[in-house]
Amino acid sequence: MALKAAFIGTGKKREKGTLDGYAMAYTHADAYRTIEDVEMVAVADISAENGQAFCDYYSIESLYPDYSAMLAEVKPDIVSICTWPHLHEQMVVDAARAGAGMIYCEKPMASTVGAARNMVSVCEEEDCQLYFNHQRRYGKSFGGAKKLLDEGVIGQLERIEWSAGNLYDYGSHNFDMANYFNNETKCDWAICQIDYREESLAFGQHIENQALALLHYENDVWHVIMTGEGAGAIPCHHRCVGSEGVIELGSARGALTYRTWGDGTWIEVDTEGEGMHLNSYIERAITDAVSNFQTGTWSMMNMYNALNATEQIFACWESARRRARVDIPVDIDDNPLSAMVDSGDLQPAPKPAE
Ligand SMILES: NC(=O)c1ccc[n+]([C@@H]2O[C@H](COP(=O)([O-])OP(=O)(O)OC[C@H]3O[C@@H](n4cnc5c(N)ncnc54)[C@H](O)[C@@H]3O)[C@@H](O)[C@H]2O)c1
C-alpha cells in the first residue's frame, strides 16, 4: 500500500520567492509525485486560498483549515511541514504524537534552540524519523567537494570557511554543509560578534545584519564565518582548506574548483551544470529520505545533523550576547538575538519602506 503523505502549510506559488514566502511545499510535492510508493492525500493550511490552489495544482482532495484535525482523521505516514520556523516545533510534536512515521520539515529547525532540542527528543520518544530540508547536500557541486575531501585530494582538512547573508536563515544550510564536509563532527566552542543596526526579518525571525564567527571543531578543524556586509571577505560559498590544497564552491571561477599546493593551478570539476541552488536537490533529498524511511535507516537529512547545525547557530548568537566565547552545546534554550531585541539590548532601526 502506498505511503500517505500530507502537508502542513502550502504557501502561495510565485515566480520567485522572497524572505516572506517561497511556497516550499510545492518543491516537496514535486518530489513526492515522482515517488511511486507515495500518495499525496491531504493538505492543511489556515489560508483557504493557498490550500485550495495547492490542492488544485496537485489534484489533492482533502483540505483542512486545522492541521490537528487533518492529522487525526487522515493519519498520514509522512508529513511535510512548510510553515515558518516559529511554528515548526508544535507541528512536529503534534505530527509525531499523531503517529506519523516520517516528518520532512523545512529549515531552519526552530526559532529557539530549546524548541529544536525538544523536537528531536519527542521524535525519539515517538519513533518518528524527523528530517530537515538542508537539500544542498544533494547538489553535485557539494557532493563533488565531499568526494574530493574523502579522496584526500587536499590532504588533511584544516579549516572550513563560508560566507552568507546571515547565520540563521541561509546560514542554516551553510553550517549544515560545513558539518557534512567535516563528517558531522561537532564544534566544542564558538566566538562571534554581530551587528544588528537595521531590522531584518526572514520568515518572521530576526537575522543579524553582519557577523564574524570562529568555531572550533572537536577534531581541531577551524570553522570561520562571515555574514552580511563582510561576506565578501570569503568570496565564495564554502572554502575547505587542507594540508595539501584548497577547494572552493561558488567562486567567480565556477561551482567547484580546487588547487593543490603543488603547481597551484585551479582545476574546475564538472558538476554537470549544477551550481549552488536547484530544486532538483530537494527532489533527491526527499526521495532519499523516503527510501531510508522505508528501510528503517536514516538519510543524512536527519534531525541529529540538523541539530548539530542549529546548536552552532544559536551558540554564535549567544557568544554575541555574552560578549564571550561559549561552549557548545550552549546552556540556553532561547533565541539570543530575539531576546536581545526584546530586552532593548539591541535596537535595530525600522527597515526603511521600499
Ligand atoms: N530549503 C530551502 O532552501 C528554503 C527556501 C525558502 C524557505 N525555506 C523555509 O521554508 C519554510 C516555509 O517557508 P515558505 O516560504 O514556504 O512559507 P510561505 O509563507 O510561502 O508558506 C507558509 C504557509 O503556511 C501557512 N500557515 C501558517 N500558519 C499555519 C498553520 N497554523 N497551519 C497551517 N498552515 C499554516 C500559510 O498560510 C502559508 O500558506 C520556512 O521555514 C523557510 O525558512 C526553505
PDBQT file of the ligand as one rigid body, heavy atoms in Angstrom, charges set to zero:
ROOT
HETATM    1  N1  LIG A 401      15.072  24.799   1.989  1.00  0.00    +0.000 N 
HETATM    2  C1  LIG A 401      15.157  26.000   1.436  1.00  0.00    +0.000 C 
HETATM    3  O1  LIG A 401      16.053  26.283   0.640  1.00  0.00    +0.000 OA
HETATM    4  C2  LIG A 401      14.163  27.044   1.815  1.00  0.00    +0.000 A 
HETATM    5  C3  LIG A 401      13.932  28.128   0.956  1.00  0.00    +0.000 A 
HETATM    6  C4  LIG A 401      12.957  29.063   1.342  1.00  0.00    +0.000 A 
HETATM    7  C5  LIG A 401      12.270  28.904   2.539  1.00  0.00    +0.000 A 
HETATM    8  N2  LIG A 401      12.566  27.849   3.354  1.00  0.00    +0.000 N 
HETATM    9  C6  LIG A 401      11.860  27.635   4.623  1.00  0.00    +0.000 C 
HETATM   10  O2  LIG A 401      10.586  27.075   4.368  1.00  0.00    +0.000 OA
HETATM   11  C7  LIG A 401       9.703  27.364   5.457  1.00  0.00    +0.000 C 
HETATM   12  C8  LIG A 401       8.381  27.815   4.871  1.00  0.00    +0.000 C 
HETATM   13  O3  LIG A 401       8.602  28.971   4.134  1.00  0.00    +0.000 OA
HETATM   14  P1  LIG A 401       7.712  29.308   2.866  1.00  0.00    +0.000 P 
HETATM   15  O4  LIG A 401       8.413  30.407   2.194  1.00  0.00    +0.000 OA
HETATM   16  O5  LIG A 401       7.395  28.071   2.115  1.00  0.00    +0.000 OA
HETATM   17  O6  LIG A 401       6.418  29.874   3.566  1.00  0.00    +0.000 OA
HETATM   18  P2  LIG A 401       5.129  30.523   2.867  1.00  0.00    +0.000 P 
HETATM   19  O7  LIG A 401       4.847  31.790   3.568  1.00  0.00    +0.000 OA
HETATM   20  O8  LIG A 401       5.279  30.550   1.383  1.00  0.00    +0.000 OA
HETATM   21  O9  LIG A 401       4.001  29.446   3.222  1.00  0.00    +0.000 OA
HETATM   22  C9  LIG A 401       3.646  29.189   4.551  1.00  0.00    +0.000 C 
HETATM   23  C10 LIG A 401       2.226  28.675   4.569  1.00  0.00    +0.000 C 
HETATM   24  O10 LIG A 401       1.939  28.235   5.896  1.00  0.00    +0.000 OA
HETATM   25  C11 LIG A 401       0.578  28.551   6.148  1.00  0.00    +0.000 C 
HETATM   26  N3  LIG A 401       0.321  28.520   7.580  1.00  0.00    +0.000 N 
HETATM   27  C12 LIG A 401       0.628  29.459   8.502  1.00  0.00    +0.000 A 
HETATM   28  N4  LIG A 401       0.205  29.060   9.716  1.00  0.00    +0.000 NA
HETATM   29  C13 LIG A 401      -0.365  27.834   9.555  1.00  0.00    +0.000 A 
HETATM   30  C14 LIG A 401      -0.997  26.918  10.435  1.00  0.00    +0.000 A 
HETATM   31  N5  LIG A 401      -1.130  27.168  11.748  1.00  0.00    +0.000 N 
HETATM   32  N6  LIG A 401      -1.486  25.778   9.908  1.00  0.00    +0.000 NA
HETATM   33  C15 LIG A 401      -1.383  25.508   8.587  1.00  0.00    +0.000 A 
HETATM   34  N7  LIG A 401      -0.798  26.345   7.698  1.00  0.00    +0.000 NA
HETATM   35  C16 LIG A 401      -0.291  27.495   8.184  1.00  0.00    +0.000 A 
HETATM   36  C17 LIG A 401       0.394  29.924   5.491  1.00  0.00    +0.000 C 
HETATM   37  O11 LIG A 401      -0.955  30.224   5.298  1.00  0.00    +0.000 OA
HETATM   38  C18 LIG A 401       1.183  29.727   4.193  1.00  0.00    +0.000 C 
HETATM   39  O12 LIG A 401       0.335  29.230   3.168  1.00  0.00    +0.000 OA
HETATM   40  C19 LIG A 401      10.416  28.399   6.320  1.00  0.00    +0.000 C 
HETATM   41  O13 LIG A 401      10.927  27.764   7.460  1.00  0.00    +0.000 OA
HETATM   42  C20 LIG A 401      11.559  28.891   5.433  1.00  0.00    +0.000 C 
HETATM   43  O14 LIG A 401      12.686  29.278   6.173  1.00  0.00    +0.000 OA
HETATM   44  C21 LIG A 401      13.477  26.920   2.986  1.00  0.00    +0.000 A 
ENDROOT
TORSDOF 0
